[in-house]
């Protein structure tokens, strides 16, 4: 009957080729979608703490707030410590990116190029993932505010490793808490590994008669 596929006489190798091509196209489409359509990146909060013994300043900031603070501190650095500010600028200018941007083939306005380098310095300084230079403390007015971390259980802000735990540097220094996210993750992994080891294969559970047929 016309209009229907004769499955007995159909060339399945051709249909298999078409099916494989279709799957390849769908696979490439999913790869492109996952590559190009990405959700906006949510930067982690940055925890700051003053290292001065007589100061207890600590703060939690968003990525944007930290960049604004870095911009303010960089402007103060250019006035109060121009040598360090120039060192940062020249170090970035002589690097791979600065060399490409400042090269004879790059062209452009030198002032605009310098402004771009300053923007990069501020971005790196305010990046929650980089150590950066110390910030000026709004409490004691000293440049002693550094990147810190927080306890995910009691929310205490502290410097990494201050609890002097040789295994887990994120150990909370508060003796009443003493929580460590790293330790908790390690215990979770060990628990999962133990559960997998405790599961016996099917042929062991089936008994000798049934196992012989598996």
Number of C-alpha atoms within 10 A of each C-alpha: 5 5 5 6 9 10 8 7 7 10 10 11 9 10 11 11 11 12 12 12 12 11 12 12 12 12 12 11 12 12 12 11 11 11 9 9 9 8 7 6 6 8 12 12 17 20 20 25 23 27 21 14 6 8 14 11 16 19 13 16 15 16 18 14 14 23 20 15 17 24 19 14 19 22 15 14 16 13 11 11 12 14 12 13 19 13 11 14 17 13 11 17 18 12 11 9 12 18 13 13 19 17 11 9 8 10 10 12 10 11 9 10 16 16 12 14 20 19 14 14 20 22 20 17 23 26 20 22 13 11 13 17 17 19 24 20 20 12 11 15 10 15 16 17 22 19 25 20 20 19 19 13 12 13 10 14 21 24 21 17 16 12 17 13 13 8 10 16 17 24 26 30 21 13 9 8 13 14 19 19 16 14 15 11 11 12 12 12 12 12 12 12 11 11 10 10 10 9 9 9 9 11 14 10 11 13 10 10 9 12 12 9 8 8
